[in-house]
Amino acid sequence: MNEKKKITFNHLFIYLNVFFSFFLLLIYLSIETDPEKYGYFSLLSLLYSPILLINIIFIFYWLIVKKPYFLLSTIIIIIGYSHLQKQIQFFGKKINKPKNSMKIISFNTRNFVHNGWEDINRKEIKKQLIKILNEENANIICLQEFPDTLIELNNEYYSYQNSGTIILTNQKIINTQNLKLKSNRLNSCIYMDLIYEKDTIRVYNMHLESVQIDEKDNFFTKIHKIKEANTIRINQIKTIKNDMESCEYPIIICGDMNNSPYSLAYEKITENLDDAFVKSGFGLGHTFKYLIPLRIDYIFHEKTIDSYNFEIKKKDISDHNMIKCNITVN
C-alpha cells in the first residue's frame, strides 16, 4: 500500500472511529433512560457488546500502526468502565471454604424442553438436573421455568413455588409469599424468609417478563416486543423494590431478569444491592446462549452480605447457564 492510499485509509478509519466512539457514549446515555418514557432510544443499550468490541478493534489497529488515535476509544471505554465490569471480571474474590457460608444456586431450567417436548426427553433432562443439584449440595436453590411441583433430592429440602418459580432450602423457613407482578406471561417473583445461623434472611426468586419473540416476527415486531417487555420489567422491579423496602431482614435476590446489565431495570434493582458476579466473578459473564454474550441471570445481595466464588456453569439441559456463589452475613 503506497503512502497516499495509506493516508486515505487512515482518514476513513478516523471518521469511523469518531462515529463508533460517540455511538458508545450514546449507549451509556440510553442505559439510564426509562423505556416507558423514551421508548426505542433505550433499546440502544442492546448494542453495547458489539459496539464495545468495535472500539477495542480500533484501539488495536491504532496501536499497530503507531498512531495516537487509540486514545479516543480508550478514553470512551474508561468513561464507561462501570458498565464493562458488569460483563467482564478479572479480580473476583475466591476463598476455598468461606467460614459459616451458604451456597446459593440460580438456574432457569427451561421447562425441561431443551431437547424437545417429548416426555422421554423431558424425563431425561429432569434426571440430569437432579444429578447436578445433588452434586452441588447447595443450601438455597432458586429455579425458574421449573415445570414440576416438587423435586426429590438426596438431602431434605423445604420448598415454595408459584408459576414455575421455586425456592428450595435446607434451612428453616418461617415465611413465604408470592408477589403479584403485572405480566403478559406466567412470570412471577416469590420469596421466603429463612433462618441462617442466628440471622433471618429473605431470599427472592424472580423470573421477570419474557420477550417471547417468534421466528415469524419481522424486525419491527421484534423491536416492539423488546420495548414492551422492557417497560413491563421496570414496573415489575418497582413492585419488588416496594416489598424490599418494607423488609427488615438482609436480602438476597436470584433469578432470570431477562434484562442485560446495561438496562434501567438493572440500574434500579442494584441501587442498594451488590451484584455477586461483579463482587466475585471471573471472566466473561455469559448466562444465556445467544449470538452475542448475554448476562440476564443474577444473584444480588444486600451490602451487609458478602459473596464469594461466583461461577457460571454451562449445562446442556437449558438455554441458560447455571450460576452459583457462596454468601456470608456480616
C-alpha positions in Angstrom: 0.0 0.0 0.0 1.5 3.3 -1.1 1.7 6.3 1.3 -1.2 8.2 -0.3 -3.6 5.2 -0.1 -2.4 4.5 3.5 -3.2 8.1 4.5 -6.7 7.9 2.8 -7.4 4.6 4.6 -6.4 6.1 7.9 -8.6 9.2 7.4 -11.5 6.9 6.8 -10.7 4.9 10.0 -10.5 8.2 12.0 -14.0 9.1 10.9 -15.3 5.7 11.6 -13.6 5.7 15.0 -15.2 9.0 15.9 -18.6 7.7 14.9 -18.4 4.5 16.9 -16.8 6.2 19.9 -19.7 8.7 20.2 -22.2 5.8 19.5 -20.8 4.1 22.6 -21.4 7.4 24.5 -25.0 7.4 23.3 -25.4 3.8 24.6 -24.1 4.9 28.0 -26.9 7.5 28.0 -29.5 5.0 26.8 -28.8 2.7 29.7 -30.1 5.4 32.1 -33.3 6.1 30.1 -36.8 4.9 31.0 -38.2 2.7 28.2 -41.7 3.8 29.2 -40.8 7.5 28.6 -38.1 7.3 25.9 -39.2 4.2 24.0 -36.9 3.0 21.4 -33.9 5.1 22.4 -33.5 2.9 25.5 -33.0 -0.1 23.2 -29.6 1.2 22.1 -28.2 -0.4 25.2 -28.7 -3.8 23.5 -25.8 -2.9 21.2 -23.3 -2.3 24.0 -21.3 -5.5 23.4 -20.8 -5.3 19.6 -20.1 -1.5 19.7 -17.6 -2.0 22.6 -15.9 -4.7 20.5 -15.6 -2.4 17.5 -14.0 0.3 19.7 -11.5 -2.3 21.0 -10.6 -3.2 17.4 -9.9 0.4 16.7 -7.6 0.6 19.7 -5.5 -2.3 18.5 -5.4 -1.0 15.0 -4.0 2.4 16.0 -1.5 0.7 18.3 -0.3 -1.5 15.4 0.1 1.5 13.1 1.6 3.5 15.9 -0.9 6.4 15.9 -2.1 8.3 18.9 -5.8 8.0 17.8 -6.1 4.9 20.0 -6.7 7.3 22.9 -10.2 8.2 21.6 -11.8 4.8 22.1 -9.6 4.1 25.2 -10.9 7.2 27.0 -14.6 6.4 26.0 -14.2 2.9 27.3 -12.7 4.1 30.6 -15.6 6.6 31.0 -17.9 3.6 30.9 -15.7 1.2 32.9 -18.5 0.6 35.4 -20.5 -0.9 32.5 -17.6 -3.0 31.3 -17.1 -4.7 34.7 -20.7 -5.9 34.6 -19.8 -8.2 31.7 -16.1 -9.0 32.3 -14.4 -9.6 35.6 -10.7 -10.3 36.4 -10.3 -10.0 40.1 -13.2 -11.9 41.7 -12.9 -13.0 45.4 -12.0 -16.6 45.6 -12.0 -18.4 49.0 -11.6 -22.2 49.3 -14.1 -22.5 52.1 -15.7 -19.3 53.4 -16.4 -19.7 57.2 -20.1 -20.1 58.0 -21.1 -19.6 54.4 -24.1 -20.9 52.4 -24.0 -21.9 48.8 -26.7 -20.4 46.5 -27.7 -21.7 43.1 -29.9 -20.0 40.5 -30.9 -21.7 37.3 -33.5 -21.4 34.6 -34.4 -25.0 33.6 -36.4 -24.1 30.5 -39.3 -26.3 31.5 -37.1 -29.4 30.7 -37.6 -28.9 27.0 -34.1 -28.2 25.8 -34.2 -31.4 23.6 -37.9 -31.1 22.7 -41.3 -31.5 24.4 -41.4 -35.3 24.2 -41.9 -36.9 27.6 -38.9 -39.2 27.3 -36.6 -36.2 26.7 -38.1 -34.1 29.5 -37.7 -37.0 32.0 -34.0 -37.4 31.0 -33.5 -33.6 31.5 -35.0 -33.8 34.9 -32.7 -36.7 35.8 -29.7 -34.7 34.7 -30.9 -31.7 36.8 -31.3 -33.9 39.9 -27.8 -35.3 39.4 -26.4 -31.7 39.2 -28.2 -30.5 42.2 -27.2 -33.5 44.3 -23.6 -32.9 43.4 -23.7 -29.2 44.2 -25.4 -29.8 47.6 -26.4 -26.1 47.9 -28.2 -24.6 50.9 -30.5 -22.4 48.7 -31.7 -23.4 45.2 -33.7 -20.9 43.0 -35.1 -22.4 39.8 -37.1 -20.6 37.1 -39.3 -22.3 34.4 -39.5 -25.3 36.6 -42.5 -27.4 35.4 -42.9 -29.8 38.4 -44.5 -29.2 41.8 -41.6 -31.0 43.6 -38.2 -32.5 43.1 -36.7 -35.3 45.1 -33.0 -34.8 46.1 -30.7 -36.8 48.3 -30.9 -34.3 51.1 -34.1 -32.9 52.6 -35.2 -29.6 51.2 -38.1 -27.4 52.0 -39.7 -25.6 49.1 -42.1 -22.9 48.0 -43.3 -22.5 44.4 -45.5 -20.3 42.2 -45.9 -20.3 38.4 -42.8 -22.4 37.7 -40.6 -20.3 40.1 -39.4 -22.3 43.0 -37.1 -21.9 46.0 -35.6 -24.9 47.8 -33.6 -24.7 51.0 -32.2 -27.0 53.8 -32.7 -24.1 56.3 -35.7 -23.5 58.5 -38.4 -21.5 56.7 -40.5 -19.0 58.7 -42.5 -17.2 56.0 -43.3 -17.5 52.2 -45.0 -15.1 49.8 -45.9 -14.6 46.2 -45.6 -11.0 44.8 -48.3 -10.2 42.3 -46.4 -9.0 39.2 -48.3 -7.5 36.3 -47.3 -9.7 33.4 -48.4 -10.8 30.0 -46.9 -14.2 30.7 -46.6 -16.6 33.6 -43.7 -14.6 35.0 -43.5 -14.3 38.8 -41.5 -13.4 41.9 -41.6 -15.3 45.2 -39.7 -15.0 48.4 -39.1 -16.9 51.6 -37.7 -15.8 55.0 -35.4 -18.4 56.5 -33.1 -18.9 59.5 -29.4 -18.7 58.7 -27.1 -19.3 61.7 -28.6 -16.7 64.2 -29.9 -14.4 61.5 -33.1 -14.3 59.4 -32.6 -13.5 55.7 -35.1 -13.0 52.9 -34.5 -14.8 49.6 -36.3 -13.7 46.4 -36.6 -15.7 43.3 -37.7 -13.8 40.2 -38.5 -14.6 36.6 -39.3 -11.3 35.0 -41.2 -10.6 31.8 -40.1 -12.7 28.8 -39.9 -11.2 25.3 -41.4 -14.2 23.5 -40.1 -13.4 20.0 -41.4 -15.6 17.3 -39.3 -16.7 14.4 -42.0 -15.4 12.0 -41.9 -11.9 13.5 -40.4 -9.2 11.3 -37.7 -6.8 12.5 -40.1 -4.1 13.6 -42.4 -6.6 15.5 -39.3 -7.9 17.4 -38.2 -4.4 18.3 -41.7 -3.5 19.6 -41.9 -6.7 21.7 -38.5 -6.0 23.3 -39.6 -2.4 24.1 -42.9 -3.6 25.6 -41.2 -6.2 27.7 -38.6 -3.7 28.9 -41.4 -1.4 30.1 -43.2 -4.2 31.9 -40.0 -5.3 33.7 -39.4 -1.7 35.0 -42.8 -1.9 36.7 -42.1 -5.4 38.0 -38.9 -4.1 39.5 -40.9 -1.4 41.2 -43.1 -4.0 42.8 -40.2 -6.0 44.1 -38.4 -2.9 45.4 -41.5 -1.7 47.3 -41.6 -5.1 49.1 -37.8 -4.9 49.8 -38.2 -1.5 51.4 -40.6 -3.0 54.0 -38.3 -5.9 54.8 -36.3 -5.8 58.0 -34.0 -8.7 57.1 -30.9 -8.9 54.9 -31.9 -9.6 51.3 -30.8 -11.9 48.5 -32.4 -11.8 45.1 -31.8 -14.5 42.5 -33.2 -15.3 39.1 -33.7 -14.6 35.4 -34.3 -10.9 35.0 -34.5 -11.1 31.1 -32.5 -7.9 31.0 -28.8 -7.2 30.4 -26.7 -5.3 32.9 -26.9 -2.4 30.5 -30.5 -1.5 31.3 -32.5 0.7 33.6 -34.0 -2.4 35.2 -30.5 -3.5 36.3 -29.7 0.1 37.5 -32.9 0.2 39.6 -32.5 -3.1 41.3 -28.8 -2.6 42.1 -29.3 0.9 43.7 -28.8 -0.6 47.2 -27.7 -4.1 46.3 -24.4 -5.7 45.1 -24.1 -7.9 42.1 -22.4 -11.2 43.1 -20.7 -11.5 39.7 -19.2 -8.0 40.0 -18.1 -8.8 43.5 -16.5 -12.3 43.0 -16.9 -13.4 39.4 -14.2 -14.1 36.9 -14.1 -14.0 33.1 -17.0 -13.3 30.7 -20.5 -13.0 32.2 -22.4 -15.3 29.8 -25.6 -16.8 31.2 -27.8 -17.1 28.1 -26.9 -18.9 24.9 -27.3 -16.4 22.1 -25.4 -14.9 19.2 -23.6 -12.4 21.5 -22.7 -13.0 25.2 -25.7 -12.1 27.3 -25.9 -12.0 31.1 -29.5 -12.0 32.2 -29.3 -14.3 35.2 -28.2 -12.8 38.5 -27.6 -13.2 42.2 -27.9 -9.8 44.0 -27.4 -9.2 47.7 -27.5 -6.5 50.3 -24.2 -4.8 51.3 -24.3 -6.4 54.7 -23.8 -9.7 52.9 -20.6 -10.8 51.3 -20.4 -13.1 48.2 -17.5 -15.3 47.1 -16.6 -17.8 44.4 -19.2 -16.7 41.9 -19.3 -19.2 39.0 -21.2 -19.6 35.7 -21.5 -23.3 34.9 -22.5 -24.4 31.4 -25.2 -27.1 31.4 -26.6 -28.7 28.4 -30.1 -29.1 29.8 -31.2 -25.5 29.2 -30.5 -22.4 27.1 -29.4 -20.7 30.3 -26.3 -21.4 32.3 -26.4 -22.2 36.0 -24.9 -19.6 38.3 -23.8 -20.1 41.9 -21.8 -18.5 44.7 -21.1 -18.6 48.5 -22.5 -15.9 50.8 -21.9 -14.9 54.4 -23.9 -12.4 56.5 -21.9 -9.8 58.4 
